């Protein structure tokens, strides 16, 4: 289990922002941190990985203290069992795919994990290729495999698929989910992509201006409190399109078309021609049938 508390003053475009969050993650869970840009999502990952300091923090992983500012305990980065995947791949350009993975294997660790990962991530045919000869999706598969090669307790994913097109993004989501389940990882993802969140996440932490304002299952976080919002309009559904595990609902309101995410539960009472209320609270658009 991860027990996380941190306080840090962030410097943002709008001035200083106090980040203060506390949450826990059960071993083996897949959670997503969601929120506007500048809310502090990436900073949380960096604090957990030991890449960013804090004014106050207390972090415990499987009963071991990683951070305790009161006791002046800060576990060095290299001693934290963490794998990190960013948007920019960060592969070694002079090494082949196999060599990139082998480099991440820890001293004394069974090196057969390289072969296991090449097979799991379907990289066997690319194992002797260097990064400059790989596509973006292939590079991200290698980056993911390399992060897992050291068998970390925690896998941190900072919007790793944001630069990919939808087709490749869906494929990479499958690889992430397969690796998470196969290695029984505890995984924390930062993402703005709702279909991705619904597909991968057991739990969502909703962050706003450095504070957690809501947490729970994706359906709970994104489907509750529909009418408690600052912006509302009515319209008629003109199209419903399935996108992986969620639906994109096109609503005609006046001369404008608004696209809204809907869950499978919500879509049961919606069809083309249905009159609906679209409500938006901050960055969470919701849809509800008008009786």
Buried (B, 14 or more C-beta within 10 A) or exposed (E): EBBBBBBBEBEBEEEEBEBBBEBEBEEEBBBBBBBEEBBBBBBBBBBBBBBBEBEEBBBBBEEEBBBBBEEEEBBEEEEBBBBBBBBEBBBEEEBBBBBBBBEBBBEEEEEEBBEBBBEBBEBEEBBEBBBEEBEBBBBBBBBBBBBBBBBBBBBBBBBBBEBBEEEBBBBBBEBBBEBBEEBEBBBBBBBBBBBBBBBBBBBBBBBBBBBBEBBEEBBEBBBEEBEEBEEBBEBBBEEBEEEEBBBBBBBEEEEEEBEBBBBEEBBEEBEEEBEBBBBBBEEBBBBBEEE
